[in-house]
Amino acid sequence: MATTGRGPQGPLTGVRVVELAGIGPGPFAAMLLADLGADVVRVDRPGGSVIGVEPAFDLTNRNKRSVLVDLKAEGGAGQVLDLVERADVLIEGYRPGVAERLGVGPDACLERNPRLVYGRMTGWGQDGPLAERAGHDIGYIALTGTLSMIGRSGEPPTVPANLVGDYAGGSLYLVVGVLAALQHARTPDGTGQVVDAAIVDGAAHLATMIHGMLAAGSWQDRRGSNILDGGCPFYGSYATSDGEYMAVGALEPRFYEEFTRLLGLGEKAPDRNDLGRWDELRALVADRFSTRTRAEWTEVFEGSDACVAPVLSLREAPDHPHLAARSTYVEHGGLTQPAPAPRFSATPVSVRSGPALPGADTEAVAEEWGLPGLLTTGKETTG
């Protein structure tokens, strides 16, 4: 496994980002910008966050630097505005109106820096009947219909960790929005602007193809009944004899033919196009997989185009030969973690530093950003 260190900083080298500390999708979005080379300064609050993870293990703060500022104290907002004046991007994940009450809302920041991209990360968005309400990933994806698609037919929806809402529908859309707005701000007539990234918007947008299929009549509005949601017997996961699982995605006819040959289904298998016999076909596939261990089936399908893969755990994944060959996971500071993605031919990215510890970089940021007042405040705050 590769061990990273100081090295190429990526295509966003030179971009300065101020992140107002939060939890979940905001920090992950800022981490992605940092992975891509941006100089991300996280403004942590005295006393730390409520995420419950020790700062040294919070990988979403890798490649960043941290300063301590108490936004509720006199002069706190001014310290953030001084950073904003020298930044290209600000990211915050407060409820609507909170940043304004703290004195660091869009109007105050854009007045200080008219070309600033002000990224706002929320679950419900900046307006609408639910904008002021608390929420979490599961509620956002529930309301958009996304959660309803995940799981087995006749059973409760399966919660996909917080990957679909917080990170796919939230963080990634915020990053896309920030980069698009940054491009606009850097055009000759460009200006700064506010990016309103709502998880409900992103989670809904992720299902665009499914909505098209639904409109065309090729998708049923109930989970576990369609070709991509586990309803199809040749697109799903199956238990092996040792209690592990194999994932099958043999959609195309030629891949399916190879899959059935290697699985040993034989000629008795029903026609895959006969939806009325899908349950029968699924039972046959399940029965075959139950006869061998995951390792044995992995060997059977090794090197084939049957589109079958072992279902690995989080701890097993880094050791898979393909992922190891690509250094998809790296080790930094004794922590195994996913490497930055995607990859760039001219401006490689890397894990340059471990999780930023609250306030640890106040002196360096004060010097490099030309903010001696931040240094004084940082010492007073941490002392």
VEXBA-913778 format. One record per residue (C-alpha): x, z, y; residue number from 1. Coordinates in steps of 0.5 Angstrom, whole numbers, always signed. Layout:
# VEXBA-913778
GUSE  east    up north seq
GUSE     X     Z     Y NUM
...
//
This chain:
# VEXBA-913778
GUSE  east    up north seq
GUSE    +0    +0    +0   1
GUSE    +3    -2    +7   2
GUSE    +5    +4   +12   3
GUSE    +4    +2   +19   4
GUSE    +7    +4   +25   5
GUSE    +9    +1   +32   6
GUSE    +8    -6   +32   7
GUSE    +4   -12   +35   8
GUSE    -2   -10   +39   9
GUSE    -7   -15   +38  10
GUSE   -10   -20   +43  11
GUSE   -13   -15   +47  12
GUSE    -6   -12   +50  13
GUSE    -7   -11   +57  14
GUSE   -14    -9   +57  15
GUSE   -16    -2   +59  16
GUSE   -22    +1   +56  17
GUSE   -25    +8   +58  18
GUSE   -29   +11   +53  19
GUSE   -33   +17   +54  20
GUSE   -33   +22   +48  21
GUSE   -39   +21   +44  22
GUSE   -40   +21   +36  23
GUSE   -42   +15   +31  24
GUSE   -43    +8   +34  25
GUSE   -39    +9   +41  26
GUSE   -33   +11   +38  27
GUSE   -33    +6   +33  28
GUSE   -34    +1   +38  29
GUSE   -28    +3   +42  30
GUSE   -24    +4   +36  31
GUSE   -25    -3   +34  32
GUSE   -23    -5   +41  33
GUSE   -16    -1   +40  34
GUSE   -15    -4   +34  35
GUSE   -15   -11   +37  36
GUSE   -10    -8   +42  37
GUSE   -14    -5   +48  38
GUSE   -11    +1   +51  39
GUSE   -17    +6   +50  40
GUSE   -17   +12   +54  41
GUSE   -22   +17   +51  42
GUSE   -25   +22   +56  43
GUSE   -26   +28   +51  44
GUSE   -30   +34   +54  45
GUSE   -27   +41   +53  46
GUSE   -29   +45   +47  47
GUSE   -29   +38   +43  48
GUSE   -35   +34   +39  49
GUSE   -40   +37   +35  50
GUSE   -38   +31   +29  51
GUSE   -35   +37   +25  52
GUSE   -29   +33   +23  53
GUSE   -22   +36   +25  54
GUSE   -19   +31   +30  55
GUSE   -13   +30   +26  56
GUSE   -18   +26   +21  57
GUSE   -23   +23   +25  58
GUSE   -20   +16   +24  59
GUSE   -25   +13   +29  60
GUSE   -20   +15   +34  61
GUSE   -14   +12   +32  62
GUSE   -10    +7   +36  63
GUSE   -13   +11   +42  64
GUSE   -10   +16   +47  65
GUSE   -14   +22   +50  66
GUSE   -15   +26   +56  67
GUSE   -19   +32   +57  68
GUSE   -24   +32   +63  69
GUSE   -30   +37   +64  70
GUSE   -35   +32   +67  71
GUSE   -40   +38   +69  72
GUSE   -34   +41   +73  73
GUSE   -33   +40   +80  74
GUSE   -28   +34   +81  75
GUSE   -30   +32   +74  76
GUSE   -34   +25   +75  77
GUSE   -28   +24   +81  78
GUSE   -23   +24   +75  79
GUSE   -27   +19   +71  80
GUSE   -28   +14   +77  81
GUSE   -21   +14   +78  82
GUSE   -20   +12   +71  83
GUSE   -25    +7   +72  84
GUSE   -22    +4   +78  85
GUSE   -16    +2   +74  86
GUSE   -20    +0   +68  87
GUSE   -23    -7   +65  88
GUSE   -29    -3   +61  89
GUSE   -32    +3   +60  90
GUSE   -36    +5   +54  91
GUSE   -41   +11   +54  92
GUSE   -46   +13   +49  93
GUSE   -51   +18   +52  94
GUSE   -58   +18   +53  95
GUSE   -61   +14   +58  96
GUSE   -60   +18   +65  97
GUSE   -55   +23   +63  98
GUSE   -49   +19   +65  99
GUSE   -52   +18   +72 100
GUSE   -54   +25   +73 101
GUSE   -46   +27   +71 102
GUSE   -44   +22   +77 103
GUSE   -41   +16   +72 104
GUSE   -47   +12   +71 105
GUSE   -47    +4   +72 106
GUSE   -48    +4   +80 107
GUSE   -42    +9   +81 108
GUSE   -37    +6   +77 109
GUSE   -39    -1   +79 110
GUSE   -38    +1   +86 111
GUSE   -31    +3   +85 112
GUSE   -30    -3   +80 113
GUSE   -34    -9   +81 114
GUSE   -31   -13   +75 115
GUSE   -32    -7   +71 116
GUSE   -36    -8   +64 117
GUSE   -40    -2   +63 118
GUSE   -42    -2   +56 119
GUSE   -48    +3   +54 120
GUSE   -49    +5   +46 121
GUSE   -56    +8   +45 122
GUSE   -61    +8   +39 123
GUSE   -67    +6   +42 124
GUSE   -64    +2   +48 125
GUSE   -64    +4   +56 126
GUSE   -72    +3   +57 127
GUSE   -78    +3   +52 128
GUSE   -83    +8   +50 129
GUSE   -78   +11   +45 130
GUSE   -72   +11   +50 131
GUSE   -71   +18   +52 132
GUSE   -73   +21   +45 133
GUSE   -67   +23   +40 134
GUSE   -66   +19   +34 135
GUSE   -61   +17   +28 136
GUSE   -59   +11   +24 137
GUSE   -64   +12   +19 138
GUSE   -70   +12   +24 139
GUSE   -67    +6   +28 140
GUSE   -67    +2   +22 141
GUSE   -74    +4   +19 142
GUSE   -77    +2   +25 143
GUSE   -74    -5   +25 144
GUSE   -76    -6   +18 145
GUSE   -69    -7   +16 146
GUSE   -70    +0   +12 147
GUSE   -76    -3    +8 148
GUSE   -72    -8    +5 149
GUSE   -67    -4    +2 150
GUSE   -68    -1    -5 151
GUSE   -72    -2   -12 152
GUSE   -79    -4   -12 153
GUSE   -84    +2   -13 154
GUSE   -79    +7   -11 155
GUSE   -77   +10    -4 156
GUSE   -72    +6    +1 157
GUSE   -65    +7    -1 158
GUSE   -61   +10    +5 159
GUSE   -55    +5    +6 160
GUSE   -51   +11    +9 161
GUSE   -50    +9   +17 162
GUSE   -47    +3   +16 163
GUSE   -53    -2   +18 164
GUSE   -55    +2   +24 165
GUSE   -50    +5   +27 166
GUSE   -44    +1   +26 167
GUSE   -47    -6   +24 168
GUSE   -53    -6   +29 169
GUSE   -50    -2   +34 170
GUSE   -42    -2   +34 171
GUSE   -41    -9   +33 172
GUSE   -46   -11   +38 173
GUSE   -43    -7   +43 174
GUSE   -36   -10   +42 175
GUSE   -39   -17   +42 176
GUSE   -43   -16   +48 177
GUSE   -37   -12   +52 178
GUSE   -32   -18   +50 179
GUSE   -37   -23   +52 180
GUSE   -38   -19   +59 181
GUSE   -31   -19   +60 182
GUSE   -30   -26   +59 183
GUSE   -35   -27   +65 184
GUSE   -32   -22   +69 185
GUSE   -25   -26   +69 186
GUSE   -28   -32   +71 187
GUSE   -27   -34   +78 188
GUSE   -34   -32   +80 189
GUSE   -35   -27   +75 190
GUSE   -37   -20   +76 191
GUSE   -38   -14   +72 192
GUSE   -44   -12   +69 193
GUSE   -48    -7   +64 194
GUSE   -48    -8   +57 195
GUSE   -55    -5   +54 196
GUSE   -53    -5   +46 197
GUSE   -59    -2   +42 198
GUSE   -58    +0   +35 199
GUSE   -66    -2   +34 200
GUSE   -64    -9   +37 201
GUSE   -58   -10   +33 202
GUSE   -61    -8   +27 203
GUSE   -67   -13   +28 204
GUSE   -62   -18   +30 205
GUSE   -58   -18   +23 206
GUSE   -65   -20   +19 207
GUSE   -66   -26   +23 208
GUSE   -65   -30   +17 209
GUSE   -70   -26   +13 210
GUSE   -75   -27   +18 211
GUSE   -74   -35   +18 212
GUSE   -75   -34   +10 213
GUSE   -81   -30   +11 214
GUSE   -84   -35   +16 215
GUSE   -83   -40   +11 216
GUSE   -86   -37    +5 217
GUSE   -79   -36    +1 218
GUSE   -79   -28    +2 219
GUSE   -84   -23    +0 220
GUSE   -85   -17    +5 221
GUSE   -83   -12    +0 222
GUSE   -77   -10    -3 223
GUSE   -74   -11   -10 224
GUSE   -78   -17   -10 225
GUSE   -73   -23    -7 226
GUSE   -67   -26    -9 227
GUSE   -62   -22    -5 228
GUSE   -65   -15    -5 229
GUSE   -64   -14   -12 230
GUSE   -71   -17   -15 231
GUSE   -67   -23   -18 232
GUSE   -64   -21   -25 233
GUSE   -58   -25   -23 234
GUSE   -56   -22   -16 235
GUSE   -56   -14   -17 236
GUSE   -52    -9   -21 237
GUSE   -52    -6   -28 238
GUSE   -50    +0   -31 239
GUSE   -44    +0   -36 240
GUSE   -43    +4   -43 241
GUSE   -39    +9   -39 242
GUSE   -44   +10   -33 243
GUSE   -40    +5   -28 244
GUSE   -43    -1   -25 245
GUSE   -42    -8   -25 246
GUSE   -44   -13   -19 247
GUSE   -47   -19   -21 248
GUSE   -48   -25   -15 249
GUSE   -49   -31   -20 250
GUSE   -54   -35   -15 251
GUSE   -51   -42   -16 252
GUSE   -53   -46   -22 253
GUSE   -46   -47   -24 254
GUSE   -44   -40   -23 255
GUSE   -50   -37   -27 256
GUSE   -48   -42   -33 257
GUSE   -41   -39   -33 258
GUSE   -44   -32   -32 259
GUSE   -49   -33   -38 260
GUSE   -43   -36   -42 261
GUSE   -38   -30   -41 262
GUSE   -44   -25   -42 263
GUSE   -46   -28   -48 264
GUSE   -53   -28   -47 265
GUSE   -54   -34   -51 266
GUSE   -60   -39   -52 267
GUSE   -65   -34   -52 268
GUSE   -65   -32   -45 269
GUSE   -71   -34   -41 270
GUSE   -70   -40   -36 271
GUSE   -68   -37   -29 272
GUSE   -73   -41   -25 273
GUSE   -79   -38   -29 274
GUSE   -80   -32   -24 275
GUSE   -85   -29   -29 276
GUSE   -80   -28   -34 277
GUSE   -75   -25   -29 278
GUSE   -76   -18   -32 279
GUSE   -75   -20   -39 280
GUSE   -68   -23   -36 281
GUSE   -66   -17   -33 282
GUSE   -67   -13   -39 283
GUSE   -63   -18   -43 284
GUSE   -57   -17   -38 285
GUSE   -58   -10   -37 286
GUSE   -57    -9   -45 287
GUSE   -51   -14   -45 288
GUSE   -48   -10   -40 289
GUSE   -49    -3   -43 290
GUSE   -45    -5   -49 291
GUSE   -38    -5   -46 292
GUSE   -34    -1   -41 293
GUSE   -33    -3   -33 294
GUSE   -26    -4   -35 295
GUSE   -28    -8   -41 296
GUSE   -33   -13   -37 297
GUSE   -28   -13   -31 298
GUSE   -23   -16   -36 299
GUSE   -28   -21   -39 300
GUSE   -30   -24   -32 301
GUSE   -23   -24   -29 302
GUSE   -21   -30   -26 303
GUSE   -28   -33   -27 304
GUSE   -33   -36   -22 305
GUSE   -38   -32   -25 306
GUSE   -39   -28   -19 307
GUSE   -38   -21   -22 308
GUSE   -34   -15   -20 309
GUSE   -34    -8   -21 310
GUSE   -37    -3   -17 311
GUSE   -31    +1   -14 312
GUSE   -31    +8   -11 313
GUSE   -28    +9    -4 314
GUSE   -22   +12    -7 315
GUSE   -21    +7   -12 316
GUSE   -22    +1    -8 317
GUSE   -15    +1    -4 318
GUSE   -12    +0   -11 319
GUSE   -15    -6   -13 320
GUSE   -10   -12   -14 321
GUSE   -13   -17    -9 322
GUSE   -14   -11    -3 323
GUSE    -7    -9    -5 324
GUSE    -4   -16    -4 325
GUSE    -8   -17    +3 326
GUSE    -6   -10    +5 327
GUSE   -14    -9    +6 328
GUSE   -12    -1    +6 329
GUSE    -6    +2   +10 330
GUSE    -3    +8   +10 331
GUSE    -1   +12   +17 332
GUSE    +1   +19   +18 333
GUSE    -1   +20   +10 334
GUSE    -8   +18   +11 335
GUSE   -11   +12    +7 336
GUSE   -16    +8   +11 337
GUSE   -18    +1   +12 338
GUSE   -14    -4   +16 339
GUSE   -16    -7   +23 340
GUSE   -20   -13   +22 341
GUSE   -20   -19   +23 342
GUSE   -13   -22   +23 343
GUSE   -10   -26   +28 344
GUSE    -4   -31   +27 345
GUSE    -1   -31   +34 346
GUSE    -3   -24   +36 347
GUSE    -3   -19   +29 348
GUSE    -6   -13   +30 349
GUSE    -4    -6   +26 350
GUSE    -5    +1   +26 351
GUSE    -1    +4   +31 352
GUSE    -2   +11   +32 353
GUSE    -6   +16   +28 354
GUSE   -13   +20   +31 355
GUSE   -12   +22   +38 356
GUSE   -12   +29   +39 357
GUSE   -16   +32   +45 358
GUSE   -12   +32   +51 359
GUSE    -6   +30   +48 360
GUSE    -4   +24   +52 361
GUSE    -6   +27   +59 362
GUSE    +1   +26   +62 363
GUSE    +3   +19   +59 364
GUSE    -4   +16   +61 365
GUSE    -3   +20   +68 366
GUSE    +4   +17   +69 367
GUSE    +2   +10   +66 368
GUSE    -5    +9   +70 369
GUSE    -2   +12   +76 370
GUSE    -6   +18   +76 371
GUSE    -2   +24   +78 372
GUSE    -9   +28   +80 373
GUSE   -11   +27   +72 374
GUSE    -4   +30   +70 375
GUSE    -6   +36   +74 376
GUSE   -13   +37   +72 377
GUSE   -11   +36   +65 378
GUSE    -6   +41   +65 379
GUSE   -11   +46   +68 380
GUSE   -16   +44   +63 381
GUSE   -12   +45   +57 382
GUSE    -8   +51   +60 383
//
